[in-house]
Amino acid sequence: MLAAMAVSITVLASGSGGNCTVVSSSRTRLLVDAGLSCRELLRRMMLCGEDWHTIDAILVTHEHTDHVGGLRVLAKRLKVPIYITGETYQAYQKFARDCSGKRVSLERRELFRSGHAFEIGDITVKPFTIPHDAADPVGYTFRSGGIKIGVCTDLGYMPASVRDNLRGCHVLMIESNHDLEMLRGGPYPWSVKQRVMSQVGHLSNGKLAEFLTGDYDGSAEFLILAHLSETNNHPEIARMTAERALGEQRSLLRNRLLLAAQHEPLPAVQL
């Protein structure tokens, strides 16, 4: 059935405990981030009917552990190219170690620069810079068969460059990390709260709502709310905030809301 579809996206996990998403066309399958252990990532792929043997490449957004924690073992297992910026790779190497304590070298790495599109199979990948406290963080858009998918999490605010890259998406996976009042009154140390709320932190429900009511073009058939904090957010708060912001833009054909979770995969969205 998947071969008849132009594009699909399967969110295997999304949150501070680990992030991983599969983006597929009829003949190309890409893994975005590897923040789960190799064993858990492959288990979730099988649970979703995704064949890990058919993965063509892994793409990295940035070097934080919840996005690359399983990368070393997974890269060794899959033996596929790893697409990563030079700055992100250097930052990853500073802390990544193998079982003997030696620094990790990703042998099949493919270095790219933000803003420069490239092809993997029949998918055109466009990386773009996002504001986050990492070495060279990026979001991605994927185009194939006339379908465009945007994947954009881990950003403190929505600059014009990010908004421009996300125009025309048929599926948009975007961060709705925290409820501001829950974060302020929550258990995190104040220094961590300041980081999360900063312009290089994470997008709040409210900041996402501002984007949805202002600069969002309303084109997506599906909106996937992602990277929800389990401590400083609640799925229904995130959903209701987005619903209010979208207002009459929501319909049976446009802006159907889905919520990605940490502990279970989101069923594939197929177009």
N, C-alpha and C positions, 0 to 999 in steps of 0.2 A: 504493500500500500504506500509506503514512504516514497518509493521510486516514482510514483505518479504525482507527488507533491513537488511544488517548486522549492519551497524552503520550510524548515521547521526549526523550532528552538525548544530545548528541554533544559530547564533549570534543575540541576541535580542537587544543589545546595546554595543557600544565600544567607549570609550573616557573619557575625564576628567569629564564629566557630569554623568557618570554611566556606569557600566559594568555588563553584564550578558549573559551567554551562556548556551544552552542546548546541552548535549551530550547524544545520545540515541542508544541503541541496540534494538534488536527485543523484549526484555522483561524488559529492565531496562532504566530508564530515570533519568539523573543527571543534576542538575543546578550548574553551576560554577559561583560563586559570586552572589551578590544581591545588586548591586549598584543603582538600580532604586527603586522608591517607590513601595510598594506592589501592589497598584492599577495599576500603569503603567506597571509593570512587567507582571502581569496577563493579562492585556489588550493586550500586545504585544504577549504573548503566544497564546492567542485566535486568534489574527490576523494571526499568522503563522500556525494555525491548531494544536497547541500543547495543550494537555489537562493537565492543571496544577494539576488535581486530581491524575494523574499518576506519579508525581515526587516522586522518591524513596529517594533522599538525596540531600542536598546542600553542596557543597564543597567551601571553602574559600581560596583564594590565599594569601591575607594579609589584614590588618586592615584599610587601607585608606578608607575614606568615599565613594569614587566613586566605591568601591567594596563591601561595607557592609552597605551602607546607609539605605537600606530597609530590612536588615536581621532580626531585632527584630520582626517587624510586620509580615514578611513573615513566619518566623519560627513558630510564634503563629498560623498563618493561616493554614499552610501545615501540621504541626505536624510530621515532618520527621526528621531523624538524621542530625546534622550539623557536618561535618568533618572539623576539624580545628586543627592547632598545638597549644600546650600549651602556647607557647610564644605569638602567635597571639591572642589567647583568652584573655590572661592577658592584652595585649595592648588594645584590643577592649573594655574590661570592664572599662578601665580607663576613657573613654569618653562617652560610650553608656549609655543613660538614657531612662527610660520609661516616660510616660506622666506626672507622678507625681514627676519626678526628681530623682527617685531611680535608682541605678545601675542595669544594665540588666544581667540576668543570663540565658544562653541558656540551657534549661533543657535537651534536647536530644543531647548533644554534644558528638562527638566521636573524641577523641584526637589521632593524629597520629604524626609520626616523619618523617621529610624529608629523602628521600632515601629508605624508607621502603614501599614496595608495599602492597596493600590490595585489597580485593574483595568487590564489591557491586553488588549483583545479578550476571550477567554473564559478567561484565566489570571488568577488572583488572586495578586498578588505581596506577600509580607510581608518587608520588610527588618528586620534586627535587628542590634544593635550587637555587634561582636566586639573582643577586646582585641589591638590591633596598633598599631605606632608610626606611625600615619597620622592625618590630621586628623579623620576621622569614618568609620572603616571599618565595613562592613556585610557580613553574609552574607544569603542569601535563601532563602525557601521559595517554591515555586510550586505552586498547586493548580488542577487542571482535571479535569473528568470523574471526580471521586472519587479522583484520584491526587495524591500529594504528593511533590515532589522537593525535597531540601535541597542547597544549595551553600554550603560553609563551609570556606574555606581562609584562610591568613594570620592565625593567631591563636596567642597564646603559651600559652594554657591554656583549659580548658572551664568557664567560669562557669555557675552554675545557669540564668541567663537563656538562654544558648546551648543548653544541654541541653534546656530546656523547648521551645524553638522547633523542635528537631530530632526531637521525638517524633512517631511516626506516619508517618515518611517511608517511601514505597515504594522510592525510590532515594535514597541518601545519598552525596554526593560530599564527602569530608572529607580534611583534610590529614594526611599522614604524612611530614613533611618530612625528618627526619634521624635517624640513629642516633647516640645521644649519645656513644659512645666514638669513632666515626669523626669526629664533629665536633671533639671535644677533641683528638684526635691529628692532625687534618687541617691543611691549609695556610693556613686563614684567619687573619688577625691576631686577637689575643686580644680586641680591642675588638669585632670583628665576631662572634666566637664568643659573647661575653657578650650581645650584642644578640639573636642567634638563640635562645639559651637562655632569655632573659628572658620575663616574663609578657606582654610586648607584642611577642614575636618570632614563632617558628614552632613548631608542634606536632610533637614528636618521635614516633618509633614507640612509645616507651614510654608517653608521655602519652596517645596515642591508645589504646593497650592498656588503660590504666587506665580510660578512658571506656567501652571496649567490655565490660570485665569488671564495671564498676560501674553506671553510670547509663544506659547504652544500653538501649533497650526491645526491641531484637532484631527490630523489625518490618520492616526493609528487605528487599526481594527482592534488591536489588543494593547492594553497598558499593563505591564507587569511591575507591581511595586516590589522593590527588592531591598536587601540588606537591612531589614527591620531589626532593630535592637530588641532582644528578648528582655532586657532590663528596663529600658527607657522608652518603650513603645508598646502598643497593643495592636494586633491586626485590625480590629474593628475601628479603632481610632484612626489608623492610617487609611483604611478604606473609606470611612465616612468623610474625612477631610478631603480626600481626592474626589469623592462623589460630589460634594458641595462645590468644589472648585470647577469641576467639569460642567455641572449644571445640565443644560439642554444639549450639550455636545454628546452626551451618552445616548446610545441607541442600540438596537439589536445588531447593527452592522459596524458601529464605530465606538471606540473607547470602552470596550468591555474590560472591566477591571479583574485582574488576577493577582494573587499575593504569593510570592515565592517564600519558601520557608527554609529553616535551618536543618531540621531533622528528617525531612522527607522530600522527595523530588516533586516538582510540579509536572503534571502530565504534559506531554508535548503539545505545543501550539503549532498547528500546521496550516500553511497557506498554499 
